[in-house]
Amino acid sequence: MEENKAGFEERLQRVQAMISDIEEGKLTLEDSVRRYEEGMKELNGLDAELKDLTRRLTILQSGPEGEREQPLEAAP
């Protein structure tokens, strides 16, 4: 998967940069829409990766017999 070549944090920073570009209002409407589409595609990929990581961590927490499934607590 090409999008996984860049780290999660790097990809998130790219999305944040796209948001900033759009919010500044200096882009044409067409460029704003293009950036929005790119950002949504990237966010969907990040969301899928986060869900997969959460699933993997839940499995690791459950132990070898799978008796202790506990969702991860949210960071404060």
C-alpha positions in Angstrom: 0.0 0.0 0.0 1.7 3.2 -1.1 0.1 5.4 1.6 1.8 3.3 4.3 5.3 4.4 3.0 4.9 7.6 5.0 4.4 7.3 8.8 1.1 7.9 10.4 2.2 11.1 12.0 3.6 12.4 8.7 0.4 11.6 6.9 -1.6 13.4 9.6 0.6 16.4 9.2 -0.1 16.5 5.5 -3.8 16.5 6.1 -3.4 19.3 8.6 -1.4 21.3 6.0 -4.2 20.7 3.5 -6.8 22.0 6.0 -4.6 25.1 6.6 -4.3 25.7 2.9 -8.1 25.6 2.4 -8.8 27.7 5.5 -6.4 30.4 4.3 -8.7 31.1 1.4 -5.9 31.7 -1.1 -6.6 28.7 -3.3 -9.0 28.7 -6.2 -12.3 26.8 -5.7 -11.0 24.0 -7.9 -7.8 23.7 -5.9 -9.7 23.8 -2.6 -12.0 21.0 -3.8 -9.0 18.9 -5.0 -7.3 19.4 -1.6 -10.5 18.5 0.2 -10.8 15.3 -1.8 -7.1 14.4 -1.2 -7.5 15.1 2.5 -10.7 13.0 2.9 -9.0 10.1 1.1 -6.0 10.4 3.4 -8.2 10.7 6.5 -10.1 7.5 5.5 -6.8 5.7 5.2 -5.7 7.0 8.6 -9.0 6.0 10.2 -8.7 2.4 8.7 -5.1 2.2 10.0 -6.2 3.4 13.5 -9.0 0.8 13.6 -6.6 -1.9 12.6 -4.1 -0.9 15.3 -6.8 -0.8 17.9 -8.0 -4.2 16.9 -4.5 -5.6 17.1 -3.9 -4.0 20.5 -7.2 -5.4 21.8 -6.0 -8.9 20.7 -2.7 -8.5 22.4 -4.4 -7.4 25.6 -6.7 -10.4 25.6 -3.9 -12.8 26.2 -3.3 -16.3 24.8 -6.8 -17.7 25.7 -8.6 -14.5 24.7 -10.4 -14.3 28.0 -9.6 -10.7 28.9 -10.7 -8.5 26.1 -10.5 -4.9 27.2 -10.8 -1.8 25.1 -7.9 0.6 25.3 -8.5 3.6 27.5 -8.4 7.0 25.8 -5.4 9.1 26.6 -6.2 12.1 28.9 
